[in-house]
């Protein structure tokens, strides 16, 4: 591929296989990055060169937020150091020419199929199946009643350098011409386009038939919710508190979802600690209709309730919890039509067995409502079957999924594109870290030599017993105890994770620390978590995989992992997220520490490599540690029986004023 004459000024390469490589040091990096996030999937984002991949789903997401086929090709051509391969141009056209051309919109409580493309509308109108679904009614809808307007979200003051590209001769003129077009919301243009819409109304009972037929005709319907013009569903009447402000990445993601008074269904990907909950709360206040919020645990339900009250003007009467422990009274009688925010768990809504009378009444309420917004927390964790049951039970205009890691070890992650919608926004972890929006974490893989006795048993054991021997390795226990003592002396807050419940209990009881796992009652969980947050004498807790997601512990800044679920990339990222929340005293130094304890020469080492792939692709680096300075002087348990099983000295001592025990 021959380079353009001014290739040095252009920030990216486009490979024939759809991979895109972006220079992060380019003067136009920020604009190119936002564009690539809109049209492609991030693959790997280290410090200098970022890798993206064009996919059919990413291009579908691009057209769903308003990008046109020609815009995508033209801007990609202008940013590229060489001419676009013909195969890439054909792929973009194939994936975008039909996607997003036809929309299903609910406005004035009537369903309309609309498009700006007359040839597409004509093709649909000629189809016999669709003809049978058209509502033949003389009363037309007045388009002048529908206003498309830009929604302004409360946001932090932008720095001047974020508003425009760096000046100078390095920015090609043809790239500069497209900044306003690709970066901003052109309200005038949006209004003009709205007047040129071609629409026809369909029967409400025929919506499913129309959707199926449009897919067969290769013009899938893009569902949008015209919430500003929905007069059937009452408004919640809530808003963000005046003190609430959004960071740039939060504002960008919300603008993609509902920036023009219409809410699009889709998935937002933000790191743990980057404010996903505030994005969800803001989406609810923006749509301002009934909302059903689903989380994956009772603890997270309570946290969502607290966050709604923290960021918005919602009252206690407007929040209804539906969990095993908390079943708030649902609106009934004269108040049955009053809008509420209902917060529940996936398992409670999808449960197919026999329910108590109160639970049955709550489910009848959920099934009978027309929800403006279905808010799905940790959307990646739910199997497709459970999703499909939830989506058949709940009638919602708009579905918004929130997650930090859009990865699974199976292939079910692609189901989200059909069940919810495309990925609409994904933030860059390293950029958020540099901006101080999330903690600066030092990641370490600590090698723990197996004692001779344990290793002899390990070599003869079956896989299940091997995993148990690896996690119960006495040297791993001693290293865990040493790290806890070291960080407790620094007044750090420490979370120790163990997937293996037997090991979890043994470790915690031996060290006299509180622990929680699946069988821990809700009251006991809340008691342990509150003590960890507010009691200066409780600085360490042991938890199982129940705390992988949705546990909001902003005080925690140290995480020690002694046992994990195989090679799960998602779990590694979720656990790192427990300590990612921005710290009060942000500095250039590491202010959070993530230790993964791995028994040497065991299956744990192979699993550890697989687990790290997602975080390494986000720009994190793991430091391999096989000696902890000062450990030999510490009074640790299991030292007598296994005397002589010392760690090999392979690295020198660091300065005495080190910020961590890693050396």
C-alpha positions as CSV (number, residue, x, y, z in Angstrom):
1,X,0.0,0.0,0.0
2,X,1.8,3.2,-1.2
3,X,1.9,6.0,1.4
4,X,0.4,9.5,0.8
5,X,2.8,12.4,0.4
6,X,1.8,13.8,3.8
7,X,1.5,10.5,5.6
8,X,3.5,11.7,8.6
9,X,0.6,14.0,9.4
10,X,-2.1,11.4,9.2
11,X,-2.7,9.2,12.3
12,X,-3.6,5.7,11.2
13,X,-3.1,2.7,8.9
14,X,-6.0,0.6,7.6
15,X,-5.0,-3.0,6.8
16,X,-6.8,-5.1,4.2
17,X,-8.1,-7.5,6.9
18,X,-9.9,-4.7,8.7
19,X,-7.4,-4.0,11.4
20,X,-6.7,-0.3,12.1
21,X,-3.5,1.0,13.8
22,X,-3.7,4.5,15.4
23,X,-0.7,6.7,16.6
24,X,-1.6,8.0,20.0
25,X,1.0,10.8,19.7
26,X,-0.7,12.3,16.6
27,X,-1.9,15.9,16.9
28,X,-5.4,14.7,15.7
29,X,-5.4,11.6,18.0
30,X,-8.4,12.6,20.1
31,X,-10.7,13.1,17.1
32,X,-9.4,10.0,15.3
33,X,-9.9,8.0,18.5
34,X,-13.5,9.1,19.0
35,X,-14.2,8.3,15.4
36,X,-12.6,4.8,15.6
37,X,-14.5,4.1,18.8
38,X,-17.7,4.8,16.9
39,X,-17.0,2.5,13.9
40,X,-14.7,-0.2,15.2
41,X,-13.8,-2.5,18.2
42,X,-10.8,-1.7,20.3
43,X,-8.4,-4.7,20.3
44,X,-5.3,-3.5,22.1
45,X,-4.4,0.0,23.4
46,X,-0.9,0.2,24.8
47,X,1.0,3.5,25.1
48,X,1.9,4.5,21.6
49,X,0.1,2.4,18.9
50,X,-3.6,1.4,19.4
51,X,-5.2,-1.4,17.4
52,X,-8.8,-1.5,16.3
53,X,-10.9,-3.9,14.2
54,X,-13.7,-3.2,11.8
55,X,-16.6,-5.6,12.3
56,X,-20.1,-5.9,11.0
57,X,-21.5,-5.2,14.5
58,X,-19.2,-2.2,15.1
59,X,-20.4,-0.7,11.8
60,X,-24.0,-1.4,12.7
61,X,-23.4,0.6,15.9
62,X,-21.9,3.4,13.8
63,X,-25.0,3.9,11.7
64,X,-27.2,3.5,14.7
65,X,-25.8,6.7,16.1
66,X,-26.2,8.6,12.9
67,X,-23.1,8.1,10.8
68,X,-23.7,7.6,7.1
69,X,-21.8,5.2,4.8
70,X,-20.1,7.9,2.8
71,X,-19.1,9.8,6.0
72,X,-17.4,6.7,7.4
73,X,-15.5,6.0,4.2
74,X,-14.6,9.7,3.6
75,X,-13.3,10.3,7.1
76,X,-11.4,7.0,7.2
77,X,-9.8,7.9,3.9
78,X,-8.7,11.3,5.2
79,X,-7.2,9.9,8.4
80,X,-5.3,7.1,6.7
81,X,-1.6,7.2,5.7
82,X,-2.5,5.3,2.5
83,X,-5.5,4.9,0.3
84,X,-8.2,2.6,1.7
85,X,-8.1,-1.0,0.3
86,X,-11.0,-1.7,-2.0
87,X,-12.0,-4.6,0.1
88,X,-12.5,-2.4,3.1
89,X,-14.6,0.1,1.2
90,X,-16.8,-2.8,0.0
91,X,-17.1,-4.2,3.5
92,X,-18.2,-0.9,4.9
93,X,-20.8,-0.4,2.2
94,X,-22.1,-4.0,2.6
95,X,-22.5,-3.6,6.4
96,X,-23.9,-0.1,6.5
97,X,-26.1,0.5,3.4
98,X,-29.1,-1.3,4.8
99,X,-28.4,-1.0,8.6
100,X,-30.1,2.0,10.2
101,X,-32.0,3.0,7.0
102,X,-35.3,2.1,8.5
103,X,-36.4,3.0,12.1
104,X,-39.3,2.0,14.3
105,X,-40.4,4.9,16.4
106,X,-43.1,5.3,19.0
107,X,-44.5,8.9,19.0
108,X,-47.8,10.2,20.1
109,X,-48.5,6.6,21.3
110,X,-48.5,5.4,17.7
111,X,-45.9,3.2,15.9
112,X,-44.3,4.5,12.8
113,X,-41.8,3.0,10.3
114,X,-39.7,5.9,9.0
115,X,-36.7,6.4,6.7
116,X,-34.9,9.2,4.9
117,X,-34.5,7.0,1.9
118,X,-37.4,7.0,-0.5
119,X,-36.3,3.9,-2.4
120,X,-36.2,1.9,0.8
121,X,-39.7,3.1,1.8
122,X,-41.1,2.2,-1.6
123,X,-39.6,-1.3,-1.4
124,X,-41.2,-1.9,2.0
125,X,-44.6,-0.5,0.9
126,X,-44.7,-2.9,-2.1
127,X,-44.2,-5.9,0.2
128,X,-47.5,-7.8,0.8
129,X,-46.7,-8.8,4.3
130,X,-45.9,-5.2,5.4
131,X,-49.0,-3.9,3.4
132,X,-51.2,-6.0,5.7
133,X,-49.7,-4.4,8.8
134,X,-50.1,-0.8,7.7
135,X,-52.7,1.1,9.7
136,X,-55.2,2.7,7.3
137,X,-56.3,5.7,9.1
138,X,-57.0,9.2,7.7
139,X,-55.7,11.1,10.7
140,X,-52.1,12.0,9.8
141,X,-49.5,12.8,12.3
142,X,-48.3,16.4,12.2
143,X,-44.5,16.3,11.9
144,X,-44.2,19.8,13.2
145,X,-45.2,18.6,16.6
146,X,-42.1,16.4,16.8
147,X,-39.0,18.4,17.7
148,X,-35.5,17.0,17.6
149,X,-33.4,18.9,20.1
150,X,-30.0,18.5,21.6
151,X,-29.9,17.5,25.2
152,X,-27.3,19.3,27.3
153,X,-25.8,17.2,30.1
154,X,-24.2,18.8,33.2
155,X,-20.5,18.3,32.7
156,X,-17.1,19.3,34.0
157,X,-15.5,22.3,32.4
158,X,-13.5,21.1,29.3
159,X,-9.9,22.1,28.9
160,X,-9.2,24.3,25.9
161,X,-7.0,21.7,24.4
162,X,-9.8,19.2,24.5
163,X,-12.1,21.4,22.4
164,X,-10.0,21.7,19.3
165,X,-7.0,20.0,17.7
166,X,-3.5,21.3,18.2
167,X,-2.7,24.0,15.8
168,X,0.2,23.9,13.4
169,X,1.2,22.6,10.0
170,X,1.0,19.0,11.1
171,X,-2.8,18.9,10.7
172,X,-3.8,18.3,7.1
173,X,-6.5,20.8,5.9
174,X,-8.9,18.1,4.7
175,X,-9.0,16.5,8.2
176,X,-9.6,19.9,9.8
177,X,-12.6,20.5,7.6
178,X,-14.4,17.5,9.0
179,X,-14.0,18.2,12.8
180,X,-17.3,20.0,13.2
181,X,-19.2,17.4,11.1
182,X,-17.9,14.4,13.0
183,X,-17.4,15.8,16.5
184,X,-20.5,17.9,17.2
185,X,-24.3,17.8,17.1
186,X,-25.6,19.9,14.1
187,X,-29.0,20.9,15.4
188,X,-30.0,22.7,12.3
189,X,-29.1,19.8,10.1
190,X,-31.0,17.4,12.4
191,X,-34.1,19.5,12.2
192,X,-33.9,19.7,8.4
193,X,-33.5,16.0,8.1
194,X,-36.5,15.4,10.4
195,X,-38.7,17.3,8.0
196,X,-37.6,15.1,5.1
197,X,-38.6,11.9,6.9
198,X,-40.9,9.5,5.0
199,X,-43.2,7.5,7.3
200,X,-46.1,5.2,7.5
201,X,-48.0,4.0,10.5
202,X,-48.3,0.3,11.5
203,X,-50.7,-1.6,13.8
204,X,-49.4,-2.1,17.3
205,X,-50.3,-5.8,17.2
206,X,-48.3,-6.3,14.0
207,X,-44.9,-4.9,15.2
208,X,-43.3,-8.3,15.6
209,X,-44.4,-9.3,12.1
210,X,-43.0,-6.1,10.6
211,X,-39.7,-6.6,12.5
212,X,-39.3,-10.2,11.2
213,X,-40.2,-9.2,7.6
214,X,-37.8,-6.3,7.6
215,X,-35.0,-8.6,8.6
216,X,-35.9,-10.9,5.8
217,X,-35.8,-8.0,3.4
218,X,-32.3,-7.1,4.8
219,X,-33.5,-3.8,6.2
220,X,-33.5,-4.4,10.0
221,X,-35.5,-1.9,12.0
222,X,-33.6,0.4,14.3
223,X,-35.7,1.0,17.4
224,X,-35.7,4.4,18.9
225,X,-37.8,5.9,21.7
226,X,-39.2,9.4,21.2
227,X,-39.6,10.0,24.9
228,X,-40.1,13.7,24.7
229,X,-43.3,13.2,22.7
230,X,-44.6,10.2,24.6
231,X,-47.8,11.5,26.2
232,X,-49.2,8.1,27.2
233,X,-46.6,7.3,29.9
234,X,-46.4,9.8,32.7
235,X,-43.1,11.5,33.6
236,X,-41.2,10.6,36.7
237,X,-40.6,14.3,37.5
238,X,-37.0,13.8,38.7
239,X,-33.8,15.5,37.7
240,X,-30.1,15.4,38.6
241,X,-29.2,17.4,41.7
242,X,-27.5,20.8,40.9
243,X,-24.3,19.5,42.4
244,X,-24.1,16.6,40.0
245,X,-21.6,16.9,37.1
246,X,-20.6,14.5,34.4
247,X,-17.1,13.7,33.3
248,X,-16.3,13.9,29.5
249,X,-16.5,10.1,29.0
250,X,-19.9,9.9,30.8
251,X,-21.2,12.9,28.8
252,X,-20.1,11.3,25.5
253,X,-21.7,8.0,26.2
254,X,-25.0,9.6,27.2
255,X,-24.9,11.8,24.1
256,X,-24.7,8.6,22.0
257,X,-27.7,7.1,23.8
258,X,-30.1,10.0,23.9
259,X,-28.5,13.1,22.6
260,X,-31.3,14.2,20.2
261,X,-34.4,13.5,22.3
262,X,-34.7,10.0,21.1
263,X,-33.3,7.1,23.2
264,X,-31.4,4.3,21.4
265,X,-31.0,0.8,22.8
266,X,-27.4,-0.3,23.2
267,X,-24.5,-1.1,25.5
268,X,-22.1,1.4,27.2
269,X,-18.6,0.1,28.2
270,X,-16.9,2.0,31.0
271,X,-14.2,0.7,33.4
272,X,-15.2,-0.2,37.0
273,X,-14.9,3.0,39.1
274,X,-15.4,5.3,36.1
275,X,-19.0,6.1,37.0
276,X,-21.3,3.6,35.1
277,X,-23.9,4.0,37.8
278,X,-24.1,7.8,37.3
279,X,-24.5,7.2,33.6
280,X,-27.4,5.0,34.4
281,X,-29.0,7.5,36.8
282,X,-28.6,10.3,34.3
283,X,-30.1,8.2,31.5
284,X,-33.2,7.7,33.8
285,X,-33.5,11.4,34.6
286,X,-33.2,12.2,30.9
287,X,-35.8,9.8,29.6
288,X,-37.8,10.6,32.8
289,X,-40.2,7.7,32.4
290,X,-40.8,4.5,34.4
291,X,-37.6,2.6,34.7
292,X,-36.8,-1.1,35.6
293,X,-33.2,-1.4,36.8
294,X,-31.8,-5.0,37.0
295,X,-28.7,-5.9,38.8
296,X,-27.1,-9.3,39.7
297,X,-27.2,-9.3,43.5
298,X,-29.2,-8.0,46.4
299,X,-26.2,-5.9,47.6
300,X,-26.0,-4.1,44.2
301,X,-29.7,-3.4,44.4
302,X,-29.2,-1.5,47.7
303,X,-26.2,0.3,46.1
304,X,-28.3,1.3,43.1
305,X,-31.0,2.7,45.4
306,X,-28.4,4.7,47.3
307,X,-26.9,6.1,44.1
308,X,-30.3,7.2,42.8
309,X,-30.8,9.1,46.0
310,X,-27.3,10.5,45.9
311,X,-27.3,11.9,42.3
312,X,-30.9,12.7,41.6
313,X,-34.0,14.3,43.2
314,X,-35.9,11.1,43.4
315,X,-38.0,10.4,46.6
316,X,-38.2,7.2,48.6
317,X,-41.8,6.7,47.4
318,X,-40.6,6.6,43.8
319,X,-38.2,3.7,44.4
320,X,-39.5,0.2,44.6
321,X,-37.1,-2.7,45.5
322,X,-37.9,-6.3,44.6
323,X,-35.5,-8.8,46.1
324,X,-35.7,-11.7,48.5
325,X,-35.0,-9.5,51.5
326,X,-36.7,-6.2,50.4
327,X,-40.1,-6.3,48.8
328,X,-41.3,-2.7,48.8
329,X,-45.0,-2.2,48.2
330,X,-45.7,-1.7,44.5
331,X,-48.2,1.1,43.4
332,X,-51.8,-0.1,43.6
333,X,-55.3,1.2,43.7
334,X,-55.5,4.9,42.8
335,X,-51.7,5.1,42.6
336,X,-51.3,2.2,40.2
337,X,-50.4,4.4,37.3
338,X,-47.9,6.5,39.1
339,X,-44.4,6.1,37.6
340,X,-41.6,4.6,39.7
341,X,-38.0,3.3,39.4
342,X,-38.2,-0.5,40.2
343,X,-34.8,-2.1,41.2
344,X,-34.5,-5.9,41.2
345,X,-32.2,-8.7,40.3
346,X,-32.1,-10.8,37.1
347,X,-32.8,-14.0,39.0
348,X,-35.9,-12.5,40.7
349,X,-37.5,-11.4,37.4
350,X,-36.5,-14.5,35.4
351,X,-37.5,-17.0,38.1
352,X,-40.0,-19.5,36.7
353,X,-41.0,-21.4,39.9
354,X,-43.7,-20.8,42.5
355,X,-43.6,-17.4,44.3
356,X,-45.0,-16.0,47.5
357,X,-48.2,-13.9,47.2
358,X,-46.2,-10.6,47.6
359,X,-43.7,-11.7,45.0
360,X,-46.4,-12.7,42.6
361,X,-48.1,-9.3,43.0
362,X,-44.9,-7.5,42.3
363,X,-44.3,-9.6,39.2
364,X,-47.8,-8.9,37.9
365,X,-47.0,-5.2,38.4
366,X,-43.7,-5.5,36.4
367,X,-45.3,-7.4,33.6
368,X,-48.2,-5.0,33.3
369,X,-46.2,-1.8,33.0
370,X,-44.9,-0.1,29.9
371,X,-41.4,0.8,31.0
372,X,-39.7,3.7,29.3
373,X,-36.2,2.4,30.1
374,X,-34.9,-1.0,31.0
375,X,-31.5,-0.5,32.7
376,X,-29.3,-3.6,32.7
377,X,-26.3,-3.5,35.1
378,X,-23.3,-5.8,34.4
379,X,-25.0,-6.9,31.2
380,X,-22.2,-9.3,30.1
381,X,-22.7,-11.7,33.0
382,X,-26.2,-12.9,32.1
383,X,-26.7,-16.0,30.0
384,X,-28.7,-15.6,26.8
385,X,-31.6,-17.8,28.0
386,X,-32.2,-15.7,31.1
387,X,-32.0,-12.6,29.0
388,X,-34.6,-13.8,26.6
389,X,-36.9,-14.7,29.5
390,X,-36.5,-11.2,31.0
391,X,-37.1,-9.5,27.7
392,X,-40.3,-11.5,27.1
393,X,-41.6,-10.6,30.5
394,X,-40.7,-6.9,30.4
395,X,-42.1,-4.5,27.9
396,X,-39.7,-1.6,27.5
397,X,-39.2,1.2,24.9
398,X,-35.4,1.4,25.4
399,X,-32.8,-1.0,26.7
400,X,-29.5,0.3,28.1
401,X,-26.8,-2.2,29.1
402,X,-23.9,-1.2,31.3
403,X,-20.6,-3.1,31.7
404,X,-16.9,-2.8,32.3
405,X,-15.8,-5.9,30.3
406,X,-17.7,-6.8,27.2
407,X,-15.9,-10.2,27.1
408,X,-16.9,-13.8,27.8
409,X,-15.0,-17.0,27.4
410,X,-17.9,-18.4,25.3
411,X,-19.5,-16.9,22.2
412,X,-22.6,-15.6,23.9
413,X,-21.4,-12.0,24.0
414,X,-22.5,-11.5,20.4
415,X,-26.1,-12.2,21.5
416,X,-26.2,-8.8,23.1
417,X,-26.2,-7.2,19.7
418,X,-29.7,-8.7,19.0
419,X,-31.1,-8.8,22.5
420,X,-30.2,-5.3,23.6
421,X,-28.4,-3.4,20.8
422,X,-25.0,-2.5,19.6
423,X,-22.1,-1.3,21.7
424,X,-22.5,2.5,21.5
425,X,-19.5,3.7,23.5
426,X,-16.3,2.3,25.0
427,X,-13.8,4.3,27.1
428,X,-10.0,4.1,27.2
429,X,-8.8,2.8,30.6
430,X,-5.3,4.4,30.4
431,X,-6.6,7.8,29.4
432,X,-9.0,7.8,32.4
433,X,-6.1,6.8,34.6
434,X,-3.9,9.6,33.4
435,X,-6.8,12.1,33.9
436,X,-7.2,10.9,37.5
437,X,-10.7,9.6,36.9
438,X,-9.7,6.1,38.0
439,X,-6.9,4.9,40.3
440,X,-3.3,4.3,39.1
441,X,-2.9,0.6,39.8
442,X,0.3,-1.5,40.0
443,X,-0.4,-5.0,38.9
444,X,1.8,-7.9,40.1
445,X,1.9,-11.6,39.6
446,X,3.6,-13.0,42.7
447,X,5.1,-16.5,42.3
448,X,4.7,-18.7,45.3
449,X,7.0,-21.8,45.3
450,X,5.2,-25.1,46.2
451,X,6.5,-26.7,49.4
452,X,8.1,-30.1,48.7
453,X,5.3,-32.0,50.6
454,X,2.5,-30.3,48.8
455,X,4.2,-30.6,45.4
456,X,4.7,-34.3,45.9
457,X,0.9,-34.7,46.4
458,X,0.2,-32.3,43.6
459,X,2.0,-34.4,41.0
460,X,0.0,-37.5,41.9
461,X,-3.4,-35.8,42.2
462,X,-6.4,-35.3,39.9
463,X,-7.1,-31.8,38.5
464,X,-9.7,-30.8,41.2
465,X,-7.3,-31.8,44.0
466,X,-4.4,-30.1,42.2
467,X,-6.3,-26.8,42.2
468,X,-7.0,-27.1,45.9
469,X,-3.4,-28.0,46.7
470,X,-2.2,-25.0,44.6
471,X,-4.4,-22.5,46.5
472,X,-3.7,-24.1,49.9
473,X,0.1,-23.9,49.3
474,X,1.6,-22.9,52.6
475,X,4.0,-20.5,50.9
476,X,1.0,-18.8,49.2
477,X,-0.7,-18.4,52.6
478,X,2.5,-16.9,54.1
479,X,2.9,-14.4,51.3
480,X,-0.8,-13.4,51.6
481,X,-0.3,-12.9,55.3
482,X,2.8,-10.8,54.7
483,X,1.1,-8.6,52.2
484,X,-1.9,-8.0,54.5
485,X,0.4,-7.1,57.4
486,X,2.5,-4.8,55.2
487,X,-0.5,-2.9,53.8
488,X,-2.4,-2.8,57.1
489,X,0.6,-0.9,58.6
490,X,0.1,1.6,55.9
491,X,-3.6,1.9,56.8
492,X,-4.6,0.6,53.5
493,X,-8.0,-1.2,52.9
494,X,-7.5,-4.7,51.6
495,X,-9.8,-7.2,49.8
496,X,-8.7,-10.8,49.5
497,X,-10.4,-12.8,46.8
498,X,-10.8,-16.6,46.7
499,X,-13.1,-18.5,44.4
500,X,-12.4,-21.7,46.5
501,X,-14.7,-21.4,49.5
502,X,-12.8,-24.0,51.5
503,X,-9.6,-21.9,51.1
504,X,-11.5,-18.7,51.7
505,X,-12.7,-19.9,55.1
506,X,-9.3,-21.4,56.1
507,X,-7.3,-18.3,55.2
508,X,-9.8,-15.9,56.9
509,X,-10.1,-18.0,60.1
510,X,-6.4,-18.5,60.4
511,X,-5.8,-14.7,60.1
512,X,-8.9,-13.8,62.2
513,X,-10.5,-11.7,59.4
514,X,-14.1,-11.3,58.4
515,X,-15.3,-13.2,55.3
516,X,-18.4,-13.4,53.1
517,X,-19.5,-15.8,50.4
518,X,-22.7,-17.0,48.7
519,X,-24.3,-18.4,51.9
520,X,-23.6,-15.3,53.9
521,X,-27.0,-13.6,54.8
522,X,-27.8,-10.2,53.4
523,X,-27.7,-8.6,56.9
524,X,-24.3,-10.1,57.6
525,X,-23.0,-8.9,54.3
526,X,-24.1,-5.4,54.8
527,X,-22.6,-5.4,58.3
528,X,-19.2,-6.7,57.1
529,X,-19.1,-4.2,54.2
530,X,-20.1,-1.2,56.4
531,X,-17.4,-2.1,59.0
532,X,-14.9,-2.4,56.2
533,X,-15.9,1.1,54.9
534,X,-16.2,3.0,58.2
535,X,-14.4,1.0,61.0
536,X,-10.7,1.8,61.2
537,X,-10.1,-1.5,63.0
538,X,-11.4,-3.6,60.1
539,X,-9.0,-3.1,57.2
540,X,-9.1,-6.5,55.5
541,X,-12.0,-8.7,54.3
542,X,-12.0,-12.0,52.5
543,X,-14.6,-12.5,49.8
544,X,-15.6,-15.1,47.2
545,X,-16.7,-14.6,43.6
546,X,-20.0,-13.0,44.8
547,X,-18.0,-9.8,45.1
548,X,-16.7,-9.9,41.5
549,X,-19.3,-7.4,40.4
550,X,-21.4,-4.5,41.7
551,X,-19.7,-4.3,45.1
552,X,-19.1,-0.6,45.6
553,X,-16.1,-0.3,48.0
554,X,-14.4,3.0,47.1
555,X,-12.1,2.9,50.1
556,X,-10.4,-0.3,49.0
557,X,-6.9,0.2,47.4
558,X,-5.3,-3.2,47.7
559,X,-6.5,-6.5,46.2
560,X,-5.0,-9.9,46.8
561,X,-6.2,-12.8,44.6
562,X,-5.4,-16.3,46.0
563,X,-7.8,-18.3,43.9
564,X,-9.6,-17.6,40.6
565,X,-11.9,-19.1,38.0
566,X,-9.6,-20.6,35.4
567,X,-8.5,-18.3,32.7
568,X,-11.4,-15.9,32.9
569,X,-10.4,-12.5,31.4
570,X,-13.7,-11.0,32.6
571,X,-13.2,-11.9,36.2
572,X,-9.6,-10.5,36.3
573,X,-10.9,-7.2,35.0
574,X,-13.9,-7.1,37.3
575,X,-11.7,-7.8,40.3
576,X,-9.2,-5.1,39.4
577,X,-12.3,-2.9,39.2
578,X,-12.9,-3.3,42.9
579,X,-9.9,-0.9,43.6
580,X,-10.2,1.3,40.5
581,X,-12.3,4.0,42.0
582,X,-10.4,7.4,42.0
583,X,-8.6,8.0,45.3
584,X,-8.8,11.2,47.3
585,X,-5.1,12.0,47.2
586,X,-4.2,11.4,43.6
587,X,-0.5,11.5,42.7
588,X,1.8,10.4,39.9
589,X,2.7,7.4,42.0
590,X,0.8,4.1,42.2
591,X,-2.2,4.5,44.6
592,X,-3.7,1.0,44.3
593,X,-2.1,-2.4,44.2
594,X,-3.4,-5.6,42.6
595,X,-1.6,-8.9,43.6
596,X,-2.3,-12.2,41.9
597,X,-0.7,-15.0,43.9
598,X,0.2,-17.9,41.7
599,X,1.7,-21.3,42.9
600,X,4.8,-21.9,40.9
601,X,5.0,-24.8,38.4
602,X,1.2,-25.5,38.7
603,X,-1.8,-25.1,36.4
604,X,-2.3,-21.7,38.0
605,X,0.5,-20.2,36.0
606,X,-1.1,-21.0,32.6
607,X,-4.5,-19.7,33.8
608,X,-2.8,-16.5,35.0
609,X,-1.4,-15.8,31.6
610,X,-4.9,-16.2,30.0
611,X,-6.5,-14.1,32.6
612,X,-4.2,-11.1,32.0
613,X,-4.9,-10.8,28.3
614,X,-7.8,-8.3,28.5
615,X,-6.0,-6.0,31.0
616,X,-2.8,-6.1,29.0
617,X,-4.7,-5.1,25.9
618,X,-6.0,-2.1,27.9
619,X,-2.4,-1.0,28.5
620,X,-1.7,-2.6,31.9
621,X,1.6,-4.3,32.7
622,X,2.1,-7.1,35.2
623,X,5.3,-7.1,37.2
624,X,6.5,-10.7,38.0
625,X,7.6,-10.9,41.6
626,X,9.5,-13.9,43.1
627,X,10.8,-12.3,46.2
628,X,9.2,-10.0,48.7
629,X,11.8,-7.9,50.7
630,X,11.4,-8.1,54.5
631,X,9.3,-11.3,54.4
632,X,12.0,-13.4,56.2
633,X,11.9,-11.0,59.2
634,X,8.1,-11.1,59.5
635,X,6.4,-13.3,62.1
636,X,4.2,-15.4,59.9
637,X,2.2,-18.6,60.5
638,X,3.1,-22.0,59.1
639,X,6.8,-21.1,59.4
640,X,7.9,-23.9,61.7
641,X,6.4,-26.9,60.0
642,X,7.6,-25.8,56.6
643,X,10.9,-24.4,57.9
644,X,13.4,-24.1,55.0
645,X,10.7,-23.5,52.3
646,X,12.0,-20.0,51.7
647,X,11.5,-17.9,48.7
648,X,14.5,-17.7,46.2
649,X,16.4,-14.5,46.3
650,X,16.6,-13.4,42.6
651,X,16.2,-9.6,42.9
652,X,17.9,-7.0,45.0
653,X,16.3,-4.9,47.7
654,X,14.8,-1.6,46.7
655,X,14.9,1.7,48.5
656,X,13.6,1.6,52.1
657,X,11.0,4.2,51.2
658,X,9.3,2.0,48.6
659,X,5.6,2.6,48.1
660,X,4.9,-1.2,47.9
661,X,6.5,-4.4,49.1
662,X,7.3,-5.5,45.5
663,X,10.9,-4.3,45.5
